Amino acid sequence: MSAGNAGAAPKIDPEEAAYEPVVLYERIGRVGVITLNRPQVMNAFNDDVRASILARLREIARDSEVNCVMVTGTGKAFSAGGDIGNMAKLQEQNENTLLAQRIDMAADVLQQLRALPKPVVAAVNGAAAGGGMNFALGCDIRLGSTRALFSESFVKIGLVPDWGGFQSLTRLVGVGKAMELMMTGDRIGAEEALRLGLLNQILAGEDFHAQALAFCQRLAAGPLRALAAIKTGVYLGAEGSLADVCAYEKKVQPELFLEADAREGMQAFLDKRAPEFGQQN
């Protein structure tokens, strides 16, 4: 992970005062809910947002009471990505060093998402554009409201995707479609995003956040070590060889087999009842 911004104090714009903190956090049962909270700019990222997300993810990694993470946005947007007003100020100053540091921090967030041994669910409540889209793609599962919109909008301001988009989008939709989406910056609605695999599910109705939370609570009630192993295995399957995957299965399955969750799961199956995982924690 990049150390470019390690320990750096986040900068808070005075105009943010009405919306502090710019990232909200709440633990609901065993679900940690991270909410981007800059609705006046469609939850665009600033330095404080990036630093706060990273700090929360690191805290969650140490919190044994959190089994699943949900990421969402306040208001009508998930995230519009980079704060273009702030970026324009950097251009006026012929400054790109700070921009490079911000890209480092985004990379740190993505690597923390991947390393977190817990499922991370993006609840895409509205527009997810630019870095906001790729932040969502960096999560393990994506649930969308009927108002969800995606756009690789970087090209519209003469830039290239960041927040890992070259990898995440290409792996989800393939080379040709990734080229099209990145070169046009076209918007994709919820139904098309579902068809392309950008969304796992569309949750209709006015209670989107409640439905998304219920999904996360379902995951949080599962066998934590098995979920962590599944997350590692799926990414290994996407990136490694068949030999790598088979070796991983041979290593992990026997380890899980004798643990309390596997014993509980099998006994519950034999008893014809719902399993109660995590009772040993």
Secondary structure, 3 states (H helix, E strand, C coil): CCCCCCCCCCCCCHHHHHHCCCEEEEEECCEEEEEECCHHHCCCECHHHHHHHHHHHHHHHHCCCCCEEEEEECCCEEECCECHHHHHHHHHCCCCHHHHHHHHHHHHHHHHHHHCCCCEEEEECCEEECHHHHHHHCCCEEEECCCCEEECHHHHHCCCCCCCHHHHHHHHHCHHHHHHHHHHCCEEEHHHHHHHCCCCEECCCCCHHHHHHHHHHHHHCCCHHHHHHHHHHHHHHHHCCHHHHHHHHHHHHHHHHCCHHHHHHHHHHHHCCCCCCCCCC
